[in-house]
Amino acid sequence: MNLSFENKVVVITGGSTGIGAEAAKAFAATGAKVVVNYLHSEQNAMDVVKSIKEKGGEAIAVKADVTSSTDVEKLFEKTIESYHGVDVLINNAGGLLVRCPFEELEEEDWDRVYDLNVKSVFLCSKAAVRFMKKNENGAIINLTSIAARNGGGAGALHYASAKGAVLTLTKGMAKELLQYNIRVNAISPGVISTPFHDKYTPENLRSGFLKGIPMGREGRPDECVGAILFLASDYASYICGETIEINGGQMMD
């Protein structure tokens, strides 16, 4: 058994930056045909695809709002049109959108965060499963967060709650989809150096996070990729409904 995804089709939502971009490059390096989904970061998505192709890999970029069922359908239509199947789905799209104290949080922002982090997983997984069932095989990896376990940092209760929902959704999906030989698992990153924290986490809060990390540093996006590849591979053929924590020792079971 080896870590090869030769001719497998991998769809990565939010694949233009951060963990998604690193996962796209890693899957392509193992022979996968990669669909890099993006919404706003078109140039970043094109750069990821260019990097993959320069190394002899195969990839396309597809713009789609994964909170919209119409756009999700278009994303998978383009995937099937280009590559004729779906073998692996990485539900990576997500975000905080606004850091705000609970009492000041607007209903609209609560809904937007849940749509981006939870509804997207539901819509994309439901679309992917239609094609995975035909092969009686597939893997779905959801991205939750350490915030799902510890309630999140200051002003991030809505995000933490949404990621908690992803954690539960992962387990429920795993039980239901096993009948089709589709395995569902998750990874749970801690503080990772991505545009997420650059945009939403002030320096004083960020430095406070570091004090609680035994490794004494933030993680890198590429340090999340090994777990994603593992869970999508045959090496994880008896792992289902699990979440791998990637946080430098910040939280240990």
Secondary structure, DSSP 8 states (H G I E B T S, - for coil): -----TT-EEEETTTTSHHHHHHHHHHHHTT-EEEEEESS-HHHHHHHHHHHHHTT-EEEEEE--TT-HHHHHHHHHHHHHHHS---EEEE-----S----GGG--HHHHHHHHIIIIIHHHHHHHHHHHHHHHHT-EEEEEE--THHHH--STT-HHHHHHHHHHHHHHHHHHHHHGGGTEEEEEEEE-SB-SHHHHHH--HHHHHHHHHT-TT-S-B-THHHHHHHHHHHSGGGTT--S-EEEESTTSS--
